Amino acid sequence: MQTRHHAHAIIASGVINKPSVEERVEVRINRQSVLTRSENPLKLWAVIHESALTMSAAPGVMADQLDKLLQFSQLPNIKVQIMPSMAPPHPGMTGPFALLEFRQRDLDLVLLSGTLISDWVEDPDQVDIYRAAFDEIMATALDLDQSRNLIAQKRETLK
C-alpha cells in the first residue's frame, strides 16, 4: 500500500546495488494491483506500527503515503490497523510476517521476510502458531476506526 516515492525511500535505504532499487520499486507498486482489480480483489489485513506513519522523508512523501493508506483503508477488501507505539509486548515484536490464507486451509502458509533472505513456513501446525500470533496482534492494535482516525491525525500534522 505504498506510494512510489515512499517505496523508493524504504527500498533505497537498504539496497546497495542502486540499479535494482527501481526494479524493486516497480515490483512493489505493480503487485498492489491485486488489491484493486475489479474481479475478485485479494483481501488484506495489515497491522502497521505507529512509527511507520512518521518516517522522515522528502517533503510530501509521508503526506502522500498517509493519503494512500487512508484511501486503501476505505476499500471493502482491505483492513488496516495501527499498532500504537505504547502497546504492550505482543508477538509482532519478534519480526514481520505475512500469513497467506487460501480457501483450502491446508494450503495456508507464512512468509517470514528478511533483508537478505526470506523463508516460507508451510507446516500446518506452525502456520497455526502464526495465525494465533496474528490474532493476538490484531487484538492489541487499535481497532479499524481508531486506526483510520490516527492515520488522519498524522496526516493533518503534515499540512
Biotite code that builds the C-alpha atoms (Angstrom):
import biotite.structure as struc

atoms = struc.array([
    struc.Atom([0.000, 0.000, 0.000], chain_id="A", res_id=1, res_name="MET", atom_name="CA", element="C"),
    struc.Atom([2.940, 2.282, -0.629], chain_id="A", res_id=2, res_name="GLN", atom_name="CA", element="C"),
    struc.Atom([3.284, 5.214, -2.965], chain_id="A", res_id=3, res_name="THR", atom_name="CA", element="C"),
    struc.Atom([6.136, 5.037, -5.443], chain_id="A", res_id=4, res_name="ARG", atom_name="CA", element="C"),
    struc.Atom([8.164, 7.698, -3.558], chain_id="A", res_id=5, res_name="HIS", atom_name="CA", element="C"),
    struc.Atom([7.634, 6.035, -0.187], chain_id="A", res_id=6, res_name="HIS", atom_name="CA", element="C"),
    struc.Atom([8.602, 2.620, -1.569], chain_id="A", res_id=7, res_name="ALA", atom_name="CA", element="C"),
    struc.Atom([11.701, 4.160, -3.136], chain_id="A", res_id=8, res_name="HIS", atom_name="CA", element="C"),
    struc.Atom([12.766, 5.738, 0.172], chain_id="A", res_id=9, res_name="ALA", atom_name="CA", element="C"),
    struc.Atom([12.333, 2.439, 2.037], chain_id="A", res_id=10, res_name="ILE", atom_name="CA", element="C"),
    struc.Atom([13.975, 0.217, -0.572], chain_id="A", res_id=11, res_name="ILE", atom_name="CA", element="C"),
    struc.Atom([16.873, 2.593, -1.305], chain_id="A", res_id=12, res_name="ALA", atom_name="CA", element="C"),
    struc.Atom([17.754, 2.730, 2.387], chain_id="A", res_id=13, res_name="SER", atom_name="CA", element="C"),
    struc.Atom([18.669, -0.949, 2.428], chain_id="A", res_id=14, res_name="GLY", atom_name="CA", element="C"),
    struc.Atom([19.851, -1.770, -1.086], chain_id="A", res_id=15, res_name="VAL", atom_name="CA", element="C"),
    struc.Atom([23.485, -1.371, -2.010], chain_id="A", res_id=16, res_name="ILE", atom_name="CA", element="C"),
    struc.Atom([23.021, -2.191, -5.702], chain_id="A", res_id=17, res_name="ASN", atom_name="CA", element="C"),
    struc.Atom([21.264, 1.019, -6.794], chain_id="A", res_id=18, res_name="LYS", atom_name="CA", element="C"),
    struc.Atom([20.107, -0.170, -10.253], chain_id="A", res_id=19, res_name="PRO", atom_name="CA", element="C"),
    struc.Atom([17.964, -2.786, -8.542], chain_id="A", res_id=20, res_name="SER", atom_name="CA", element="C"),
    struc.Atom([16.151, -0.137, -6.470], chain_id="A", res_id=21, res_name="VAL", atom_name="CA", element="C"),
    struc.Atom([13.932, 0.957, -9.365], chain_id="A", res_id=22, res_name="GLU", atom_name="CA", element="C"),
    struc.Atom([13.204, -2.661, -10.304], chain_id="A", res_id=23, res_name="GLU", atom_name="CA", element="C"),
    struc.Atom([12.177, -3.470, -6.730], chain_id="A", res_id=24, res_name="ARG", atom_name="CA", element="C"),
    struc.Atom([10.015, -0.345, -6.521], chain_id="A", res_id=25, res_name="VAL", atom_name="CA", element="C"),
    struc.Atom([8.320, -1.307, -9.783], chain_id="A", res_id=26, res_name="GLU", atom_name="CA", element="C"),
    struc.Atom([7.561, -4.817, -8.486], chain_id="A", res_id=27, res_name="VAL", atom_name="CA", element="C"),
    struc.Atom([6.191, -3.448, -5.214], chain_id="A", res_id=28, res_name="ARG", atom_name="CA", element="C"),
    struc.Atom([3.935, -0.939, -6.971], chain_id="A", res_id=29, res_name="ILE", atom_name="CA", element="C"),
    struc.Atom([2.722, -3.426, -9.585], chain_id="A", res_id=30, res_name="ASN", atom_name="CA", element="C"),
    struc.Atom([1.743, -6.096, -7.074], chain_id="A", res_id=31, res_name="ARG", atom_name="CA", element="C"),
    struc.Atom([-0.724, -3.664, -5.472], chain_id="A", res_id=32, res_name="GLN", atom_name="CA", element="C"),
    struc.Atom([-2.980, -4.180, -8.479], chain_id="A", res_id=33, res_name="SER", atom_name="CA", element="C"),
    struc.Atom([-4.309, -7.431, -6.986], chain_id="A", res_id=34, res_name="VAL", atom_name="CA", element="C"),
    struc.Atom([-5.918, -5.341, -4.233], chain_id="A", res_id=35, res_name="LEU", atom_name="CA", element="C"),
    struc.Atom([-7.819, -3.050, -6.579], chain_id="A", res_id=36, res_name="THR", atom_name="CA", element="C"),
    struc.Atom([-8.672, -5.287, -9.520], chain_id="A", res_id=37, res_name="ARG", atom_name="CA", element="C"),
    struc.Atom([-12.363, -5.250, -10.417], chain_id="A", res_id=38, res_name="SER", atom_name="CA", element="C"),
    struc.Atom([-12.871, -9.011, -10.200], chain_id="A", res_id=39, res_name="GLU", atom_name="CA", element="C"),
    struc.Atom([-12.074, -10.878, -7.006], chain_id="A", res_id=40, res_name="ASN", atom_name="CA", element="C"),
    struc.Atom([-9.543, -8.478, -5.435], chain_id="A", res_id=41, res_name="PRO", atom_name="CA", element="C"),
    struc.Atom([-7.345, -10.066, -2.797], chain_id="A", res_id=42, res_name="LEU", atom_name="CA", element="C"),
    struc.Atom([-8.220, -9.426, 0.824], chain_id="A", res_id=43, res_name="LYS", atom_name="CA", element="C"),
    struc.Atom([-5.587, -7.800, 3.000], chain_id="A", res_id=44, res_name="LEU", atom_name="CA", element="C"),
    struc.Atom([-5.481, -7.283, 6.751], chain_id="A", res_id=45, res_name="TRP", atom_name="CA", element="C"),
    struc.Atom([-2.432, -5.224, 7.663], chain_id="A", res_id=46, res_name="ALA", atom_name="CA", element="C"),
    struc.Atom([-1.195, -4.175, 11.077], chain_id="A", res_id=47, res_name="VAL", atom_name="CA", element="C"),
    struc.Atom([1.259, -1.286, 10.798], chain_id="A", res_id=48, res_name="ILE", atom_name="CA", element="C"),
    struc.Atom([3.299, 0.096, 13.669], chain_id="A", res_id=49, res_name="HIS", atom_name="CA", element="C"),
    struc.Atom([2.576, 3.729, 14.503], chain_id="A", res_id=50, res_name="GLU", atom_name="CA", element="C"),
    struc.Atom([6.219, 4.673, 13.982], chain_id="A", res_id=51, res_name="SER", atom_name="CA", element="C"),
    struc.Atom([5.842, 3.825, 10.276], chain_id="A", res_id=52, res_name="ALA", atom_name="CA", element="C"),
    struc.Atom([3.406, 6.743, 9.994], chain_id="A", res_id=53, res_name="LEU", atom_name="CA", element="C"),
    struc.Atom([6.032, 9.290, 10.948], chain_id="A", res_id=54, res_name="THR", atom_name="CA", element="C"),
    struc.Atom([9.030, 8.371, 8.824], chain_id="A", res_id=55, res_name="MET", atom_name="CA", element="C"),
    struc.Atom([11.146, 11.356, 7.925], chain_id="A", res_id=56, res_name="SER", atom_name="CA", element="C"),
    struc.Atom([11.347, 11.553, 4.144], chain_id="A", res_id=57, res_name="ALA", atom_name="CA", element="C"),
    struc.Atom([11.456, 14.127, 1.392], chain_id="A", res_id=58, res_name="ALA", atom_name="CA", element="C"),
    struc.Atom([8.739, 16.788, 1.622], chain_id="A", res_id=59, res_name="PRO", atom_name="CA", element="C"),
    struc.Atom([5.332, 15.461, 0.681], chain_id="A", res_id=60, res_name="GLY", atom_name="CA", element="C"),
    struc.Atom([6.317, 11.775, 0.719], chain_id="A", res_id=61, res_name="VAL", atom_name="CA", element="C"),
    struc.Atom([4.658, 10.974, 4.044], chain_id="A", res_id=62, res_name="MET", atom_name="CA", element="C"),
    struc.Atom([1.617, 13.129, 3.338], chain_id="A", res_id=63, res_name="ALA", atom_name="CA", element="C"),
    struc.Atom([1.023, 11.237, 0.085], chain_id="A", res_id=64, res_name="ASP", atom_name="CA", element="C"),
    struc.Atom([1.700, 7.914, 1.815], chain_id="A", res_id=65, res_name="GLN", atom_name="CA", element="C"),
    struc.Atom([-0.810, 8.626, 4.575], chain_id="A", res_id=66, res_name="LEU", atom_name="CA", element="C"),
    struc.Atom([-3.377, 9.703, 1.965], chain_id="A", res_id=67, res_name="ASP", atom_name="CA", element="C"),
    struc.Atom([-2.845, 6.392, 0.177], chain_id="A", res_id=68, res_name="LYS", atom_name="CA", element="C"),
    struc.Atom([-3.227, 4.411, 3.405], chain_id="A", res_id=69, res_name="LEU", atom_name="CA", element="C"),
    struc.Atom([-6.486, 6.201, 4.124], chain_id="A", res_id=70, res_name="LEU", atom_name="CA", element="C"),
    struc.Atom([-7.672, 5.519, 0.583], chain_id="A", res_id=71, res_name="GLN", atom_name="CA", element="C"),
    struc.Atom([-6.847, 1.803, 0.798], chain_id="A", res_id=72, res_name="PHE", atom_name="CA", element="C"),
    struc.Atom([-8.396, 1.502, 4.267], chain_id="A", res_id=73, res_name="SER", atom_name="CA", element="C"),
    struc.Atom([-11.762, 2.537, 2.772], chain_id="A", res_id=74, res_name="GLN", atom_name="CA", element="C"),
    struc.Atom([-11.839, -0.416, 0.368], chain_id="A", res_id=75, res_name="LEU", atom_name="CA", element="C"),
    struc.Atom([-14.096, -3.302, 1.448], chain_id="A", res_id=76, res_name="PRO", atom_name="CA", element="C"),
    struc.Atom([-11.356, -5.911, 0.951], chain_id="A", res_id=77, res_name="ASN", atom_name="CA", element="C"),
    struc.Atom([-8.693, -4.089, 2.989], chain_id="A", res_id=78, res_name="ILE", atom_name="CA", element="C"),
    struc.Atom([-8.442, -3.687, 6.736], chain_id="A", res_id=79, res_name="LYS", atom_name="CA", element="C"),
    struc.Atom([-5.711, -1.519, 8.232], chain_id="A", res_id=80, res_name="VAL", atom_name="CA", element="C"),
    struc.Atom([-4.924, -1.461, 11.930], chain_id="A", res_id=81, res_name="GLN", atom_name="CA", element="C"),
    struc.Atom([-2.275, 0.602, 13.657], chain_id="A", res_id=82, res_name="ILE", atom_name="CA", element="C"),
    struc.Atom([-0.182, -0.803, 16.473], chain_id="A", res_id=83, res_name="MET", atom_name="CA", element="C"),
    struc.Atom([0.260, 2.119, 18.870], chain_id="A", res_id=84, res_name="PRO", atom_name="CA", element="C"),
    struc.Atom([3.782, 2.927, 19.967], chain_id="A", res_id=85, res_name="SER", atom_name="CA", element="C"),
    struc.Atom([2.712, 2.484, 23.602], chain_id="A", res_id=86, res_name="MET", atom_name="CA", element="C"),
    struc.Atom([1.253, -1.016, 23.027], chain_id="A", res_id=87, res_name="ALA", atom_name="CA", element="C"),
    struc.Atom([2.255, -3.772, 25.446], chain_id="A", res_id=88, res_name="PRO", atom_name="CA", element="C"),
    struc.Atom([4.572, -6.547, 24.235], chain_id="A", res_id=89, res_name="PRO", atom_name="CA", element="C"),
    struc.Atom([2.982, -8.666, 21.504], chain_id="A", res_id=90, res_name="HIS", atom_name="CA", element="C"),
    struc.Atom([4.052, -11.396, 19.040], chain_id="A", res_id=91, res_name="PRO", atom_name="CA", element="C"),
    struc.Atom([4.658, -8.884, 16.255], chain_id="A", res_id=92, res_name="GLY", atom_name="CA", element="C"),
    struc.Atom([7.732, -7.653, 18.097], chain_id="A", res_id=93, res_name="MET", atom_name="CA", element="C"),
    struc.Atom([9.680, -10.755, 17.063], chain_id="A", res_id=94, res_name="THR", atom_name="CA", element="C"),
    struc.Atom([9.653, -9.697, 13.410], chain_id="A", res_id=95, res_name="GLY", atom_name="CA", element="C"),
    struc.Atom([7.424, -9.178, 10.401], chain_id="A", res_id=96, res_name="PRO", atom_name="CA", element="C"),
    struc.Atom([5.497, -11.998, 8.808], chain_id="A", res_id=97, res_name="PHE", atom_name="CA", element="C"),
    struc.Atom([2.717, -12.421, 6.278], chain_id="A", res_id=98, res_name="ALA", atom_name="CA", element="C"),
    struc.Atom([0.023, -15.046, 6.751], chain_id="A", res_id=99, res_name="LEU", atom_name="CA", element="C"),
    struc.Atom([-1.389, -16.165, 3.410], chain_id="A", res_id=100, res_name="LEU", atom_name="CA", element="C"),
    struc.Atom([-4.717, -17.934, 3.706], chain_id="A", res_id=101, res_name="GLU", atom_name="CA", element="C"),
    struc.Atom([-6.434, -19.900, 0.957], chain_id="A", res_id=102, res_name="PHE", atom_name="CA", element="C"),
    struc.Atom([-9.858, -21.465, 0.516], chain_id="A", res_id=103, res_name="ARG", atom_name="CA", element="C"),
    struc.Atom([-8.252, -24.841, 1.156], chain_id="A", res_id=104, res_name="GLN", atom_name="CA", element="C"),
    struc.Atom([-6.859, -24.264, 4.644], chain_id="A", res_id=105, res_name="ARG", atom_name="CA", element="C"),
    struc.Atom([-4.090, -26.860, 4.402], chain_id="A", res_id=106, res_name="ASP", atom_name="CA", element="C"),
    struc.Atom([-2.507, -24.655, 1.718], chain_id="A", res_id=107, res_name="LEU", atom_name="CA", element="C"),
    struc.Atom([-2.100, -21.703, 4.136], chain_id="A", res_id=108, res_name="ASP", atom_name="CA", element="C"),
    struc.Atom([1.474, -20.564, 4.643], chain_id="A", res_id=109, res_name="LEU", atom_name="CA", element="C"),
    struc.Atom([3.561, -17.863, 6.271], chain_id="A", res_id=110, res_name="VAL", atom_name="CA", element="C"),
    struc.Atom([6.238, -15.678, 4.699], chain_id="A", res_id=111, res_name="LEU", atom_name="CA", element="C"),
    struc.Atom([8.997, -14.563, 7.047], chain_id="A", res_id=112, res_name="LEU", atom_name="CA", element="C"),
    struc.Atom([10.651, -11.525, 5.465], chain_id="A", res_id=113, res_name="SER", atom_name="CA", element="C"),
    struc.Atom([14.293, -10.680, 5.963], chain_id="A", res_id=114, res_name="GLY", atom_name="CA", element="C"),
    struc.Atom([16.711, -8.190, 4.483], chain_id="A", res_id=115, res_name="THR", atom_name="CA", element="C"),
    struc.Atom([18.696, -10.791, 2.548], chain_id="A", res_id=116, res_name="LEU", atom_name="CA", element="C"),
    struc.Atom([16.686, -13.982, 2.914], chain_id="A", res_id=117, res_name="ILE", atom_name="CA", element="C"),
    struc.Atom([13.003, -14.745, 3.263], chain_id="A", res_id=118, res_name="SER", atom_name="CA", element="C"),
    struc.Atom([11.584, -18.083, 4.334], chain_id="A", res_id=119, res_name="ASP", atom_name="CA", element="C"),
    struc.Atom([8.284, -19.913, 3.972], chain_id="A", res_id=120, res_name="TRP", atom_name="CA", element="C"),
    struc.Atom([6.544, -21.783, 6.781], chain_id="A", res_id=121, res_name="VAL", atom_name="CA", element="C"),
    struc.Atom([4.306, -24.481, 5.324], chain_id="A", res_id=122, res_name="GLU", atom_name="CA", element="C"),
    struc.Atom([3.788, -26.952, 8.175], chain_id="A", res_id=123, res_name="ASP", atom_name="CA", element="C"),
    struc.Atom([0.105, -26.563, 9.216], chain_id="A", res_id=124, res_name="PRO", atom_name="CA", element="C"),
    struc.Atom([0.904, -26.741, 12.936], chain_id="A", res_id=125, res_name="ASP", atom_name="CA", element="C"),
    struc.Atom([3.498, -23.985, 12.613], chain_id="A", res_id=126, res_name="GLN", atom_name="CA", element="C"),
    struc.Atom([1.160, -21.899, 10.435], chain_id="A", res_id=127, res_name="VAL", atom_name="CA", element="C"),
    struc.Atom([-1.442, -22.193, 13.212], chain_id="A", res_id=128, res_name="ASP", atom_name="CA", element="C"),
    struc.Atom([1.082, -20.708, 15.663], chain_id="A", res_id=129, res_name="ILE", atom_name="CA", element="C"),
    struc.Atom([1.455, -17.673, 13.398], chain_id="A", res_id=130, res_name="TYR", atom_name="CA", element="C"),
    struc.Atom([-2.331, -17.489, 12.956], chain_id="A", res_id=131, res_name="ARG", atom_name="CA", element="C"),
    struc.Atom([-2.731, -17.318, 16.751], chain_id="A", res_id=132, res_name="ALA", atom_name="CA", element="C"),
    struc.Atom([0.055, -14.725, 16.911], chain_id="A", res_id=133, res_name="ALA", atom_name="CA", element="C"),
    struc.Atom([-1.720, -12.588, 14.300], chain_id="A", res_id=134, res_name="PHE", atom_name="CA", element="C"),
    struc.Atom([-4.973, -12.861, 16.251], chain_id="A", res_id=135, res_name="ASP", atom_name="CA", element="C"),
    struc.Atom([-3.151, -11.509, 19.304], chain_id="A", res_id=136, res_name="GLU", atom_name="CA", element="C"),
    struc.Atom([-1.531, -8.738, 17.256], chain_id="A", res_id=137, res_name="ILE", atom_name="CA", element="C"),
    struc.Atom([-4.935, -7.670, 15.891], chain_id="A", res_id=138, res_name="MET", atom_name="CA", element="C"),
    struc.Atom([-6.400, -7.688, 19.408], chain_id="A", res_id=139, res_name="ALA", atom_name="CA", element="C"),
    struc.Atom([-3.549, -5.493, 20.693], chain_id="A", res_id=140, res_name="THR", atom_name="CA", element="C"),
    struc.Atom([-3.699, -2.945, 17.845], chain_id="A", res_id=141, res_name="ALA", atom_name="CA", element="C"),
    struc.Atom([-6.174, -0.094, 17.566], chain_id="A", res_id=142, res_name="LEU", atom_name="CA", element="C"),
    struc.Atom([-9.489, -1.074, 16.005], chain_id="A", res_id=143, res_name="ASP", atom_name="CA", element="C"),
    struc.Atom([-10.216, -0.160, 12.380], chain_id="A", res_id=144, res_name="LEU", atom_name="CA", element="C"),
    struc.Atom([-11.932, 3.160, 13.097], chain_id="A", res_id=145, res_name="ASP", atom_name="CA", element="C"),
    struc.Atom([-9.352, 4.234, 15.675], chain_id="A", res_id=146, res_name="GLN", atom_name="CA", element="C"),
    struc.Atom([-6.622, 3.312, 13.207], chain_id="A", res_id=147, res_name="SER", atom_name="CA", element="C"),
    struc.Atom([-8.143, 5.402, 10.392], chain_id="A", res_id=148, res_name="ARG", atom_name="CA", element="C"),
    struc.Atom([-8.527, 8.308, 12.824], chain_id="A", res_id=149, res_name="ASN", atom_name="CA", element="C"),
    struc.Atom([-4.875, 8.075, 13.879], chain_id="A", res_id=150, res_name="LEU", atom_name="CA", element="C"),
    struc.Atom([-3.697, 7.984, 10.258], chain_id="A", res_id=151, res_name="ILE", atom_name="CA", element="C"),
    struc.Atom([-5.870, 11.039, 9.530], chain_id="A", res_id=152, res_name="ALA", atom_name="CA", element="C"),
    struc.Atom([-4.469, 12.859, 12.591], chain_id="A", res_id=153, res_name="GLN", atom_name="CA", element="C"),
    struc.Atom([-0.890, 12.140, 11.492], chain_id="A", res_id=154, res_name="LYS", atom_name="CA", element="C"),
    struc.Atom([-1.823, 13.365, 8.015], chain_id="A", res_id=155, res_name="ARG", atom_name="CA", element="C"),
    struc.Atom([-3.260, 16.624, 9.434], chain_id="A", res_id=156, res_name="GLU", atom_name="CA", element="C"),
    struc.Atom([0.042, 17.407, 11.165], chain_id="A", res_id=157, res_name="THR", atom_name="CA", element="C"),
    struc.Atom([1.765, 17.420, 7.761], chain_id="A", res_id=158, res_name="LEU", atom_name="CA", element="C"),
    struc.Atom([-0.340, 20.229, 6.276], chain_id="A", res_id=159, res_name="LYS", atom_name="CA", element="C"),
])
